[in-house]
Amino acid sequence: MVNLIKEISKKINGLIWSLISTGAILLLMGILIVWTDFMLRLVIGLFVLLIAWIFLYGGYKLWTLKKEAEKYLKLK
């Protein structure tokens, strides 16, 4: 049970760091938006790609967390 808690803690820490880095990238993109129309289009495109990456990464992290929980709790 202690290993499960450690694994969950590691996964949550990884998720926290990814959210922090995503927030920093969004902040930089927000600053770039105010300069030019080209930058606006570029940033909006990157924002869409970033949102897609967040969903894929979040789904992957939840899937690995589910697998770890099933392994330690012997659900399957």
PAKETOR-231289 format. One record per atom (N, C-alpha, C): residue in three letters; chain; atom name; z, y, x. Coordinates in steps of 0.2 Angstrom, whole numbers, plus 5000, padded with zeros to 4 digits. Atoms other than C-alpha are relative to their C-alpha. Layout:
code=ALA | unit=A | site=CA | pz=Z | py=Y | px=X
...
This chain:
code=MET | unit=A | site=N | pz=5000 | py=4994 | px=5004
code=MET | unit=A | site=CA | pz=5000 | py=5000 | px=5000
code=MET | unit=A | site=C | pz=5000 | py=5006 | px=5004
code=VAL | unit=A | site=N | pz=4999 | py=4994 | px=4995
code=VAL | unit=A | site=CA | pz=5004 | py=5012 | px=5015
code=VAL | unit=A | site=C | pz=4993 | py=5001 | px=5002
code=ASN | unit=A | site=N | pz=5007 | py=4999 | px=4998
code=ASN | unit=A | site=CA | pz=4986 | py=5009 | px=5021
code=ASN | unit=A | site=C | pz=4996 | py=5003 | px=4995
code=LEU | unit=A | site=N | pz=5004 | py=4997 | px=5006
code=LEU | unit=A | site=CA | pz=4979 | py=5014 | px=5004
code=LEU | unit=A | site=C | pz=5001 | py=5007 | px=5000
code=ILE | unit=A | site=N | pz=4998 | py=4993 | px=5000
code=ILE | unit=A | site=CA | pz=4988 | py=5030 | px=5005
code=ILE | unit=A | site=C | pz=4997 | py=5004 | px=5006
code=LYS | unit=A | site=N | pz=5003 | py=4996 | px=4995
code=LYS | unit=A | site=CA | pz=4982 | py=5034 | px=5022
code=LYS | unit=A | site=C | pz=4993 | py=5000 | px=5000
code=GLU | unit=A | site=N | pz=5007 | py=4999 | px=5001
code=GLU | unit=A | site=CA | pz=4964 | py=5030 | px=5018
code=GLU | unit=A | site=C | pz=4999 | py=5005 | px=4995
code=ILE | unit=A | site=N | pz=5001 | py=4995 | px=5005
code=ILE | unit=A | site=CA | pz=4965 | py=5041 | px=5002
code=ILE | unit=A | site=C | pz=5001 | py=5007 | px=5003
code=SER | unit=A | site=N | pz=4999 | py=4993 | px=4997
code=SER | unit=A | site=CA | pz=4973 | py=5055 | px=5013
code=SER | unit=A | site=C | pz=4994 | py=5002 | px=5004
code=LYS | unit=A | site=N | pz=5005 | py=4999 | px=4996
code=LYS | unit=A | site=CA | pz=4959 | py=5053 | px=5025
code=LYS | unit=A | site=C | pz=4994 | py=5003 | px=4996
code=LYS | unit=A | site=N | pz=5005 | py=4999 | px=5004
code=LYS | unit=A | site=CA | pz=4946 | py=5054 | px=5012
code=LYS | unit=A | site=C | pz=5001 | py=5007 | px=4997
code=ILE | unit=A | site=N | pz=4999 | py=4993 | px=5003
code=ILE | unit=A | site=CA | pz=4954 | py=5070 | px=5004
code=ILE | unit=A | site=C | pz=4999 | py=5005 | px=5005
code=ASN | unit=A | site=N | pz=5001 | py=4995 | px=4994
code=ASN | unit=A | site=CA | pz=4955 | py=5078 | px=5021
code=ASN | unit=A | site=C | pz=4993 | py=5002 | px=5001
code=GLY | unit=A | site=N | pz=5007 | py=4999 | px=4999
code=GLY | unit=A | site=CA | pz=4936 | py=5075 | px=5023
code=GLY | unit=A | site=C | pz=4997 | py=5005 | px=4995
code=LEU | unit=A | site=N | pz=5002 | py=4996 | px=5006
code=LEU | unit=A | site=CA | pz=4933 | py=5082 | px=5006
code=LEU | unit=A | site=C | pz=5002 | py=5008 | px=5001
code=ILE | unit=A | site=N | pz=4997 | py=4993 | px=4999
code=ILE | unit=A | site=CA | pz=4944 | py=5098 | px=5010
code=ILE | unit=A | site=C | pz=4995 | py=5003 | px=5005
code=TRP | unit=A | site=N | pz=5004 | py=4997 | px=4995
code=TRP | unit=A | site=CA | pz=4934 | py=5101 | px=5026
code=TRP | unit=A | site=C | pz=4993 | py=5002 | px=4998
code=SER | unit=A | site=N | pz=5007 | py=4999 | px=5002
code=SER | unit=A | site=CA | pz=4917 | py=5099 | px=5018
code=SER | unit=A | site=C | pz=5000 | py=5006 | px=4995
code=LEU | unit=A | site=N | pz=5000 | py=4995 | px=5004
code=LEU | unit=A | site=CA | pz=4922 | py=5111 | px=5004
code=LEU | unit=A | site=C | pz=5001 | py=5007 | px=5004
code=ILE | unit=A | site=N | pz=4999 | py=4994 | px=4996
code=ILE | unit=A | site=CA | pz=4929 | py=5124 | px=5017
code=ILE | unit=A | site=C | pz=4993 | py=5002 | px=5003
code=SER | unit=A | site=N | pz=5006 | py=4998 | px=4996
code=SER | unit=A | site=CA | pz=4913 | py=5123 | px=5027
code=SER | unit=A | site=C | pz=4994 | py=5002 | px=4995
code=THR | unit=A | site=N | pz=5005 | py=4998 | px=5005
code=THR | unit=A | site=CA | pz=4902 | py=5124 | px=5011
code=THR | unit=A | site=C | pz=5002 | py=5007 | px=4997
code=GLY | unit=A | site=N | pz=4998 | py=4993 | px=5002
code=GLY | unit=A | site=CA | pz=4912 | py=5140 | px=5006
code=GLY | unit=A | site=C | pz=4998 | py=5005 | px=5005
code=ALA | unit=A | site=N | pz=5002 | py=4995 | px=4994
code=ALA | unit=A | site=CA | pz=4909 | py=5148 | px=5023
code=ALA | unit=A | site=C | pz=4992 | py=5001 | px=5000
code=ILE | unit=A | site=N | pz=5008 | py=5000 | px=5001
code=ILE | unit=A | site=CA | pz=4890 | py=5144 | px=5021
code=ILE | unit=A | site=C | pz=4998 | py=5005 | px=4994
code=LEU | unit=A | site=N | pz=5001 | py=4995 | px=5006
code=LEU | unit=A | site=CA | pz=4890 | py=5152 | px=5004
code=LEU | unit=A | site=C | pz=5002 | py=5007 | px=5001
code=LEU | unit=A | site=N | pz=4998 | py=4993 | px=4998
code=LEU | unit=A | site=CA | pz=4899 | py=5167 | px=5010
code=LEU | unit=A | site=C | pz=4995 | py=5003 | px=5004
code=LEU | unit=A | site=N | pz=5005 | py=4997 | px=4996
code=LEU | unit=A | site=CA | pz=4886 | py=5170 | px=5024
code=LEU | unit=A | site=C | pz=4993 | py=5001 | px=4996
code=MET | unit=A | site=N | pz=5006 | py=4999 | px=5004
code=MET | unit=A | site=CA | pz=4872 | py=5167 | px=5011
code=MET | unit=A | site=C | pz=5001 | py=5006 | px=4996
code=GLY | unit=A | site=N | pz=4999 | py=4994 | px=5004
code=GLY | unit=A | site=CA | pz=4880 | py=5180 | px=5000
code=GLY | unit=A | site=C | pz=4999 | py=5006 | px=5003
code=ILE | unit=A | site=N | pz=5001 | py=4994 | px=4996
code=ILE | unit=A | site=CA | pz=4880 | py=5192 | px=5014
code=ILE | unit=A | site=C | pz=4992 | py=5002 | px=5001
code=LEU | unit=A | site=N | pz=5008 | py=4999 | px=4999
code=LEU | unit=A | site=CA | pz=4861 | py=5189 | px=5017
code=LEU | unit=A | site=C | pz=4996 | py=5002 | px=4994
code=ILE | unit=A | site=N | pz=5004 | py=4998 | px=5006
code=ILE | unit=A | site=CA | pz=4856 | py=5191 | px=4999
code=ILE | unit=A | site=C | pz=4999 | py=5007 | px=4999
code=VAL | unit=A | site=N | pz=5001 | py=4993 | px=5002
code=VAL | unit=A | site=CA | pz=4859 | py=5210 | px=4999
code=VAL | unit=A | site=C | pz=4995 | py=5003 | px=5004
code=TRP | unit=A | site=N | pz=5005 | py=4997 | px=4995
code=TRP | unit=A | site=CA | pz=4846 | py=5213 | px=5013
code=TRP | unit=A | site=C | pz=4993 | py=5001 | px=4997
code=THR | unit=A | site=N | pz=5008 | py=5000 | px=5001
code=THR | unit=A | site=CA | pz=4828 | py=5208 | px=5008
code=THR | unit=A | site=C | pz=4999 | py=4995 | px=4994
code=ASP | unit=A | site=N | pz=5002 | py=5004 | px=5005
code=ASP | unit=A | site=CA | pz=4819 | py=5200 | px=4994
code=ASP | unit=A | site=C | pz=4998 | py=4993 | px=5002
code=PHE | unit=A | site=N | pz=5001 | py=5007 | px=4997
code=PHE | unit=A | site=CA | pz=4813 | py=5186 | px=5005
code=PHE | unit=A | site=C | pz=5006 | py=4996 | px=5002
code=MET | unit=A | site=N | pz=4993 | py=5003 | px=4999
code=MET | unit=A | site=CA | pz=4831 | py=5183 | px=5010
code=MET | unit=A | site=C | pz=5002 | py=4997 | px=4994
code=LEU | unit=A | site=N | pz=4997 | py=5002 | px=5006
code=LEU | unit=A | site=CA | pz=4835 | py=5182 | px=4992
code=LEU | unit=A | site=C | pz=4997 | py=4993 | px=4998
code=ARG | unit=A | site=N | pz=5003 | py=5006 | px=5001
code=ARG | unit=A | site=CA | pz=4822 | py=5169 | px=4989
code=ARG | unit=A | site=C | pz=5002 | py=4994 | px=5004
code=LEU | unit=A | site=N | pz=4998 | py=5005 | px=4996
code=LEU | unit=A | site=CA | pz=4827 | py=5159 | px=5004
code=LEU | unit=A | site=C | pz=5007 | py=4998 | px=4999
code=VAL | unit=A | site=N | pz=4993 | py=5001 | px=5001
code=VAL | unit=A | site=CA | pz=4845 | py=5160 | px=5000
code=VAL | unit=A | site=C | pz=5001 | py=4996 | px=4994
code=ILE | unit=A | site=N | pz=5000 | py=5004 | px=5007
code=ILE | unit=A | site=CA | pz=4842 | py=5154 | px=4982
code=ILE | unit=A | site=C | pz=4998 | py=4993 | px=5001
code=GLY | unit=A | site=N | pz=5003 | py=5007 | px=4998
code=GLY | unit=A | site=CA | pz=4832 | py=5139 | px=4989
code=GLY | unit=A | site=C | pz=5005 | py=4996 | px=5003
code=LEU | unit=A | site=N | pz=4995 | py=5003 | px=4996
code=LEU | unit=A | site=CA | pz=4845 | py=5135 | px=5001
code=LEU | unit=A | site=C | pz=5007 | py=4998 | px=4996
code=PHE | unit=A | site=N | pz=4994 | py=5001 | px=5004
code=PHE | unit=A | site=CA | pz=4859 | py=5137 | px=4988
code=PHE | unit=A | site=C | pz=4998 | py=4993 | px=4995
code=VAL | unit=A | site=N | pz=5001 | py=5006 | px=5004
code=VAL | unit=A | site=CA | pz=4850 | py=5124 | px=4977
code=VAL | unit=A | site=C | pz=5000 | py=4994 | px=5004
code=LEU | unit=A | site=N | pz=4999 | py=5006 | px=4996
code=LEU | unit=A | site=CA | pz=4849 | py=5112 | px=4991
code=LEU | unit=A | site=C | pz=5007 | py=4998 | px=5002
code=LEU | unit=A | site=N | pz=4993 | py=5001 | px=4999
code=LEU | unit=A | site=CA | pz=4867 | py=5115 | px=4995
code=LEU | unit=A | site=C | pz=5004 | py=4997 | px=4994
code=ILE | unit=A | site=N | pz=4997 | py=5003 | px=5006
code=ILE | unit=A | site=CA | pz=4872 | py=5111 | px=4977
code=ILE | unit=A | site=C | pz=4998 | py=4993 | px=5000
code=ALA | unit=A | site=N | pz=5002 | py=5007 | px=5000
code=ALA | unit=A | site=CA | pz=4862 | py=5095 | px=4978
code=ALA | unit=A | site=C | pz=5004 | py=4996 | px=5005
code=TRP | unit=A | site=N | pz=4997 | py=5004 | px=4995
code=TRP | unit=A | site=CA | pz=4870 | py=5090 | px=4994
code=TRP | unit=A | site=C | pz=5008 | py=4999 | px=4998
code=ILE | unit=A | site=N | pz=4993 | py=5000 | px=5002
code=ILE | unit=A | site=CA | pz=4888 | py=5094 | px=4987
code=ILE | unit=A | site=C | pz=5000 | py=4994 | px=4995
code=PHE | unit=A | site=N | pz=5000 | py=5005 | px=5005
code=PHE | unit=A | site=CA | pz=4884 | py=5082 | px=4972
code=PHE | unit=A | site=C | pz=4999 | py=4993 | px=5004
code=LEU | unit=A | site=N | pz=5001 | py=5007 | px=4997
code=LEU | unit=A | site=CA | pz=4877 | py=5068 | px=4983
code=LEU | unit=A | site=C | pz=5006 | py=4998 | px=5005
code=TYR | unit=A | site=N | pz=4994 | py=5001 | px=4996
code=TYR | unit=A | site=CA | pz=4892 | py=5070 | px=4996
code=TYR | unit=A | site=C | pz=5006 | py=4998 | px=4996
code=GLY | unit=A | site=N | pz=4994 | py=5002 | px=5004
code=GLY | unit=A | site=CA | pz=4905 | py=5070 | px=4982
code=GLY | unit=A | site=C | pz=4999 | py=4994 | px=4997
code=GLY | unit=A | site=N | pz=5001 | py=5007 | px=5003
code=GLY | unit=A | site=CA | pz=4897 | py=5055 | px=4974
code=GLY | unit=A | site=C | pz=5002 | py=4995 | px=5005
code=TYR | unit=A | site=N | pz=4999 | py=5005 | px=4995
code=TYR | unit=A | site=CA | pz=4897 | py=5046 | px=4990
code=TYR | unit=A | site=C | pz=5008 | py=4999 | px=5002
code=LYS | unit=A | site=N | pz=4993 | py=5001 | px=4998
code=LYS | unit=A | site=CA | pz=4915 | py=5050 | px=4994
code=LYS | unit=A | site=C | pz=5004 | py=4997 | px=4994
code=LEU | unit=A | site=N | pz=4997 | py=5003 | px=5005
code=LEU | unit=A | site=CA | pz=4921 | py=5045 | px=4977
code=LEU | unit=A | site=C | pz=4999 | py=4993 | px=5000
code=TRP | unit=A | site=N | pz=5002 | py=5007 | px=4999
code=TRP | unit=A | site=CA | pz=4911 | py=5029 | px=4979
code=TRP | unit=A | site=C | pz=5004 | py=4996 | px=5005
code=THR | unit=A | site=N | pz=4996 | py=5003 | px=4995
code=THR | unit=A | site=CA | pz=4920 | py=5025 | px=4995
code=THR | unit=A | site=C | pz=5007 | py=5000 | px=4999
code=LEU | unit=A | site=N | pz=4993 | py=5001 | px=5002
code=LEU | unit=A | site=CA | pz=4937 | py=5029 | px=4988
code=LEU | unit=A | site=C | pz=5001 | py=4995 | px=4995
code=LYS | unit=A | site=N | pz=4999 | py=5006 | px=5005
code=LYS | unit=A | site=CA | pz=4934 | py=5017 | px=4974
code=LYS | unit=A | site=C | pz=5000 | py=4994 | px=5003
code=LYS | unit=A | site=N | pz=5000 | py=5006 | px=4996
code=LYS | unit=A | site=CA | pz=4929 | py=5004 | px=4986
code=LYS | unit=A | site=C | pz=5006 | py=4998 | px=5004
code=GLU | unit=A | site=N | pz=4993 | py=5001 | px=4997
code=GLU | unit=A | site=CA | pz=4945 | py=5006 | px=4996
code=GLU | unit=A | site=C | pz=5005 | py=4998 | px=4996
code=ALA | unit=A | site=N | pz=4994 | py=5002 | px=5005
code=ALA | unit=A | site=CA | pz=4956 | py=5006 | px=4981
code=ALA | unit=A | site=C | pz=4999 | py=4993 | px=4997
code=GLU | unit=A | site=N | pz=5002 | py=5007 | px=5002
code=GLU | unit=A | site=CA | pz=4947 | py=4990 | px=4975
code=GLU | unit=A | site=C | pz=5002 | py=4995 | px=5005
code=LYS | unit=A | site=N | pz=4998 | py=5005 | px=4995
code=LYS | unit=A | site=CA | pz=4950 | py=4982 | px=4992
code=LYS | unit=A | site=C | pz=5007 | py=4999 | px=5001
code=TYR | unit=A | site=N | pz=4993 | py=5000 | px=5000
code=TYR | unit=A | site=CA | pz=4968 | py=4987 | px=4993
code=TYR | unit=A | site=C | pz=5004 | py=4997 | px=4994
code=LEU | unit=A | site=N | pz=4996 | py=5003 | px=5006
code=LEU | unit=A | site=CA | pz=4973 | py=4983 | px=4975
code=LEU | unit=A | site=C | pz=4997 | py=4994 | px=4998
code=LYS | unit=A | site=N | pz=5003 | py=5006 | px=5002
code=LYS | unit=A | site=CA | pz=4962 | py=4968 | px=4974
code=LYS | unit=A | site=C | pz=4998 | py=5000 | px=4993
code=LEU | unit=A | site=N | pz=5002 | py=5000 | px=5007
code=LEU | unit=A | site=CA | pz=4954 | py=4973 | px=4958
code=LEU | unit=A | site=C | pz=4994 | py=4996 | px=4999
code=LYS | unit=A | site=N | pz=5006 | py=5004 | px=5001
code=LYS | unit=A | site=CA | pz=4938 | py=4963 | px=4961
code=LYS | unit=A | site=C | pz=5000 | py=4994 | px=5004
